[in-house]
Amino acid sequence: MNKLQRHTARWLAALTAIVVALVPIAALAQTQIKLHSNKYSPADDVKLGRQAAAEAEQQFPLLRDAEVNAYVERVGQRLVAAIPPEFQHPEFRYYFKVLNASDINAFALPGGPMYVNRGMIQAARTEGEMAGVMAHELSHVALRHGTAQATKAQKYALGAGIAGILGTILAGPTVGQLAQLPVGAYFLKFSREYETEADLLGARIMANAGYDPRDLANMFRTIQAQGGGGGGFLSDHPSPKDRYARINQEAQYLRVNTAMRTDNREFRGIQERLNGYPRAQTMAEIARSGRRYPNQGDQYPNQYPNGDRTGYPTPTGRVDYPSSRYRTYNEGSFTVAVPDNWREINEQGEVWFAPNGAYGSAASGQTVFTHAVNFGITQSRYRNLQQATNDFVSGLQRNNGNLRSASGYQRMDVDGRAGLLLTLDNVNEATGRAEVVNVVTTQLQNGQLFYMIAVSPRSDYGSYQNVFLTILRSVQLNG
Ligand SMILES: [Zn+2]
């Protein structure tokens, strides 16, 4: 190697080093976001948000449609799971409810409660656009903008102590302001800086969750095309042109988690359902009417069974008795009939059927059921049904420390095939009540394990046992 070659080699080595270094530099081109100074604790956020949520739910009607609610909750939890770790707060409990209001809007309260307007879901062109608005709102919560703003305001407040500011946040909007302003406006009127941060973090959350971050920007155009949405997301969030460009610029630096991509089929089904309802009022119309909705918490899973433990909505466990009329669902690889007052809920590749009041979110963010059946198909290492079932049940127990076998295996017929039944005891994660879990398995022709899991509180097991048996007998396997 001569001198020139050596020189070239050194130069190439240096160039390679630069190129390698450029990769992290490109990643750094994402705008950095930091938490603002905040004299409140995350627990204060939770407390404030919970009180504001209770007030909001008395002022505005919740949409009574468990299927729509479960869908929005699922999209919401998917976004929550995509919040970058540095902005996750273990105290926060995110949950999502749908308001029966026509404005194209959504709002989130400190500590995690989020309210998504029916009008916003109907206006969005894709699930991604709907998720964009939710991701933006979620970012205000994760960045603790409500209490950061109160911290800032307090510097200028006249002699207001912490109690005074808490009082302003709690009492201020509840009676006077909220009646005239759109609810949540108190927490929603953020500075332009905060709005930009919520857009940027929202875009990151979108990408992490498998959505195109540009859908958040696209939603601005969708709203404008529909006449601006009158008093909606855009009027709370000024300067949509700049925001559109800013989000699209940021999107260049974000890698979309394509493994999580979804199509819009379920979204369209939800929109169709919503289009079938009579027109909703705007939030301003609702506020002007002065109507109150005092009992909403009773009718929708929103109980705090262990007192004030965490503030997440949990199943009430108060459910209607199973209807004697059954409805058949075709799940592709099998069909099954369930009482027609039960809902179909798709959770992480499994399907659940449960009545209203029998499901909700647990502290873990997962959906928890009190009275339900669950079906799924899983790959097994074992060809022998009992070994495959053992292995499957061990997996359930690893995820659920309270789950204990209460019986040996019993033979069970599943659509004419050899099956096994195992009964287990459990303690429900959300209600803390003792429950009985029946696991029934059989094998498909390709060797996969088909399972049904039936859950009910121990005290209700006597009356649900026959329902579970009827459901099991209705199963028809295709494969
Ligand atoms: Zn905002």
Residues whose N, C-alpha, C, O or C-beta is under 5 A from the ligand:
A	BS01	ZN	L188 E195 A198
